Amino acid sequence: MPMLSDDLLRRLQSRAADPERRTDAPPSTRGRTVSVGGFAVQGIDLGALLRGETDPHTQPVDTPLADPLDDHAIAGAEARLGFALPPELRRLYAEIADGGFGPGAGLLPLERVVEIYLDRIANPPGWRGQAWPAQLLPFTGTEPGNDCIDTDTGEIIYWDEEELASGPSDKVWRRSFKPDATDLGAWLERWVGKPSPEDAQRAMMENAMLSSLRPTIAYWRAKTPEERKAFGLPETGWEQAMFGHLGIDLSQL
């Protein structure tokens, strides 16, 4: 079974340490303000807006990252499961945190992982009572569904609970289990290298600003240095003089 590389673990630790990037929860759900230069977007609490509250902006929620688990806590969880955690999953809980980081809403706390697994075994979720695959350990909650690790092979399987709406047949039940990655390292590598929702929103804002500035920049570029000088603009660096206060990368214009 492939192991997590030290380099990947370091990058995961770095992203997990950043409240704005440790999961894929969008900025609006955390109440954060995303800023580009002098512009900012703050999350809105829809419930507060509908209630007519004077300030519908969500408040920042800086939930601290849980501490990593010690050997005793992990051993207790393994005893309840009846098997050892896959080594790479164990390393995440032992060296980064007890959940709260990673794709989607992040890994679940290990205690919750145990609870979900034992419930699936005791109360099979298939419409005909099809048994939950004993080797599949759910470790995230995606509402609905779970990312699961195959404890035999290390493969990551997404269980899509919505698929069950297609009917009670065994074929539908099997189809609800969807291969997602060859192993936990590949699954996490795919996530850690992509922009966080904060980064994506910031990039979107900057691109919108750049698009709106392009006609203005083109207008001033069409003028001669003498014409720009008449407006108090320097011969070189006039773009920065005009738009540098916006805090965006003008080299893209």
C-alpha positions in Angstrom: 0.0 0.0 0.0 1.6 3.4 -1.0 2.7 5.6 1.8 2.5 9.4 2.1 5.7 11.2 1.1 7.3 13.5 3.7 7.0 16.3 1.1 3.3 15.8 0.7 2.8 15.7 4.5 4.7 19.0 4.9 2.5 20.7 2.3 -0.6 19.3 4.0 0.6 20.6 7.4 1.2 24.0 5.9 -2.3 24.2 4.3 -4.0 22.7 7.4 -2.4 25.5 9.5 -4.1 28.2 7.5 -7.8 28.6 8.6 -8.7 30.0 5.1 -7.2 27.1 3.2 -7.5 24.0 5.4 -10.7 22.8 3.7 -12.8 23.6 0.6 -15.5 25.4 2.6 -16.3 28.6 0.5 -15.3 32.0 2.0 -19.0 33.0 2.5 -19.5 30.0 4.9 -16.7 31.2 7.1 -17.6 34.9 7.1 -14.2 35.9 5.8 -13.5 39.0 3.8 -11.6 38.4 0.5 -9.7 41.4 -0.6 -7.9 42.5 -3.8 -6.3 45.9 -3.6 -9.0 48.3 -2.4 -11.8 45.9 -3.1 -13.3 43.3 -0.8 -16.1 40.7 -0.7 -17.5 39.7 2.6 -19.7 36.6 3.3 -23.4 37.2 3.9 -25.5 35.2 6.4 -28.6 34.4 4.4 -30.6 33.6 7.6 -29.7 36.9 9.1 -30.7 38.7 5.9 -34.1 37.0 5.8 -34.7 37.8 9.5 -34.1 41.5 8.6 -31.1 41.9 10.9 -29.2 45.1 10.5 -25.8 43.4 9.9 -26.3 40.3 7.8 -22.5 39.8 7.3 -21.3 36.5 8.8 -18.8 36.7 11.5 -15.4 35.0 11.0 -15.3 31.6 12.6 -11.7 30.7 13.5 -12.2 27.2 14.8 -8.8 26.0 15.9 -7.4 22.9 14.2 -7.7 19.9 16.5 -4.5 18.5 18.0 -3.0 15.3 16.5 -4.0 12.1 18.2 -1.6 10.1 20.3 -1.0 6.4 20.0 -3.5 5.6 22.8 -6.4 7.4 21.1 -5.7 5.8 17.8 -5.3 2.3 19.4 -8.7 2.8 21.1 -10.4 3.7 17.8 -8.8 0.7 16.1 -10.0 -1.6 18.9 -13.6 -0.4 18.3 -13.2 -0.8 14.5 -11.7 -4.3 14.9 -8.8 -3.6 12.5 -5.9 -1.3 12.2 -6.1 2.0 10.3 -4.4 2.1 7.0 -0.8 3.4 7.8 -1.2 6.5 5.6 -4.5 7.5 7.2 -3.1 6.8 10.6 -0.2 9.2 9.8 -2.6 12.0 9.0 -4.4 11.7 12.4 -1.1 11.3 14.3 1.0 14.0 12.6 -1.5 16.7 11.4 -4.8 16.8 13.3 -7.8 14.9 14.4 -9.7 15.9 11.2 -10.8 19.3 10.1 -8.6 19.6 7.0 -8.5 18.3 3.5 -10.9 18.1 0.5 -14.5 19.2 0.9 -15.3 19.8 4.5 -12.2 17.9 5.5 -11.4 14.7 7.3 -13.8 13.7 10.0 -12.6 13.4 13.6 -11.5 9.8 14.1 -14.2 9.1 16.7 -16.8 10.1 14.2 -15.2 7.9 11.5 -15.6 5.0 13.9 -19.2 5.8 14.7 -20.1 6.0 11.0 -18.4 2.8 10.1 -20.0 0.8 13.0 -23.4 2.3 12.1 -23.0 1.3 8.4 -22.1 -2.3 9.4 -25.0 -2.5 11.9 -27.6 -0.7 9.8 -26.8 -1.3 6.1 -27.9 1.7 4.1 -28.9 -0.2 0.9 -32.6 -0.1 0.1 -32.7 -3.9 0.2 -30.4 -4.1 3.2 -27.4 -4.7 1.1 -24.4 -5.1 3.4 -21.9 -2.3 3.7 -18.5 -3.5 2.3 -16.5 -4.3 5.5 -13.3 -3.1 4.0 -14.6 0.4 3.2 -13.9 3.0 6.0 -15.7 6.3 5.5 -13.4 9.2 6.6 -15.2 12.3 5.2 -18.7 13.5 5.2 -19.9 15.1 1.9 -23.7 15.4 2.5 -24.7 13.1 1.1 -22.1 10.5 0.8 -18.6 9.8 2.0 -15.1 9.4 0.8 -13.9 6.0 1.9 -10.6 4.2 2.0 -10.4 0.5 1.0 -8.5 -0.9 3.9 -7.3 -3.9 1.8 -6.0 -2.0 -1.3 -5.7 1.7 -0.1 -7.9 2.8 -3.0 -10.2 5.8 -2.4 -13.9 5.2 -3.2 -16.6 7.8 -3.1 -19.9 6.4 -1.9 -22.6 8.5 -3.6 -25.7 8.1 -1.5 -27.8 10.1 -4.0 -27.2 7.2 -6.5 -29.6 5.1 -4.4 -32.5 7.2 -5.6 -32.2 5.3 -8.9 -33.8 2.3 -7.3 -33.2 -0.6 -4.9 -31.4 -3.0 -7.2 -28.0 -4.6 -6.4 -26.8 -2.9 -9.6 -27.7 0.5 -8.3 -26.1 -0.3 -5.0 -22.8 -1.3 -6.6 -22.9 1.8 -8.8 -23.1 4.0 -5.8 -19.5 3.1 -5.0 -17.3 5.2 -7.4 -13.5 4.8 -7.6 -11.9 8.2 -7.1 -8.2 7.8 -6.6 -5.6 5.0 -6.6 -4.5 5.8 -3.0 -4.7 8.4 -0.3 -1.5 10.1 -1.4 -2.9 10.6 -5.0 -6.2 11.9 -3.6 -4.5 14.4 -1.3 -1.9 15.4 -3.9 -4.8 16.4 -6.3 -6.3 18.6 -3.6 -3.3 20.2 -2.0 -2.1 21.5 -5.4 -5.3 23.3 -6.4 -6.4 26.8 -5.3 -8.4 27.1 -2.2 -11.9 28.8 -2.4 -10.3 31.9 -1.0 -7.6 31.9 -3.7 -10.1 31.2 -6.4 -12.4 34.0 -5.4 -9.4 36.4 -5.1 -8.3 35.4 -8.6 -11.9 35.9 -10.0 -12.0 39.4 -8.5 -8.6 40.3 -9.9 -9.5 39.0 -13.4 -12.7 41.1 -13.3 -10.8 44.2 -12.3 -8.2 43.5 -15.1 -11.0 43.1 -17.7 -12.6 46.4 -16.7 -9.2 48.2 -16.9 -8.1 46.9 -20.3 -10.2 49.5 -22.3 -8.8 52.3 -20.2 -5.2 51.1 -20.4 -5.7 50.8 -24.2 -7.0 54.4 -24.4 -4.0 55.8 -22.6 -1.5 53.6 -24.5 -2.8 55.0 -27.7 -1.7 58.5 -26.6 1.8 59.9 -27.2 4.2 60.4 -24.3 3.7 64.1 -24.7 -0.1 63.8 -24.4 0.2 61.6 -21.3 2.8 64.2 -19.9 0.1 66.9 -20.3 -1.9 65.0 -17.7 1.0 64.8 -15.3 1.9 61.2 -16.2 5.6 60.1 -16.4 7.0 58.7 -19.7 7.7 55.3 -18.1 5.7 53.7 -15.3 2.6 55.7 -16.1 0.5 52.5 -15.7 1.7 52.1 -12.1 1.2 55.8 -11.4 -2.4 55.6 -12.5 -3.5 52.1 -11.3 -0.8 51.0 -8.8 -3.1 51.8 -5.8 -5.4 49.0 -6.9 -2.9 46.3 -5.8 -3.2 44.1 -8.8 -0.6 42.7 -11.2 -0.6 45.3 -14.0 1.9 43.2 -16.1 -1.2 41.2 -17.2 -2.7 44.3 -18.9 
